[in-house]
Amino acid sequence: MTLTVDEAGRGPWTVLSIRGELDLVSSPEVRRRVHDAVADGRRDVVLDLSQVLFCDSSGVGVLIASRRLLHSCRGRLRLILPAQGAVEGSHVNRVLAALGVRRLFAVYADVASATGEEDEQLSA
């Protein structure tokens, strides 16, 4: 399965929706897209991993490198990792937990909660 990355703006947030397999072959594309966002001056990035069906160590490496990059430029990285169902991204959740690195990331259930839209709707 190939990897696709769709980009959308949500207020100050750049949302990269990733679908497919995040592995040695495809992870450089995710790295490039995060670097492009930072190069364009965008410092708040959400990686929606809810449609990632497989993630290997190179994918985890890209997530950690993205966190480090955004932290170094005073940006923020948030991950969307639903907890339930193999199709809904729990694979990445399990991989990060098994490697002991899940705690490094701000994890949300969906785009609305990750970008603060949920809070805006509650206060409206």
Sequence and secondary structure as in RCSB ss.txt:
>XXXX:A:sequence
MTLTVDEAGRGPWTVLSIRGELDLVSSPEVRRRVHDAVADGRRDVVLDLSQVLFCDSSGVGVLIASRRLLHSCRG
RLRLILPAQGAVEGSHVNRVLAALGVRRLFAVYADVASATGEEDEQLSA
>XXXX:A:secstr
   EEEEEEETTEEEEEEEEEESTTTHHHHHHHHHHHHHTT  EEEEEEEEEEEE HHHHHHHHHHHHHHHHTT 
EEEEE  SS GGGTHHHHHHHHHTT GGGSEEESSHHHHHTHHHHHHH 
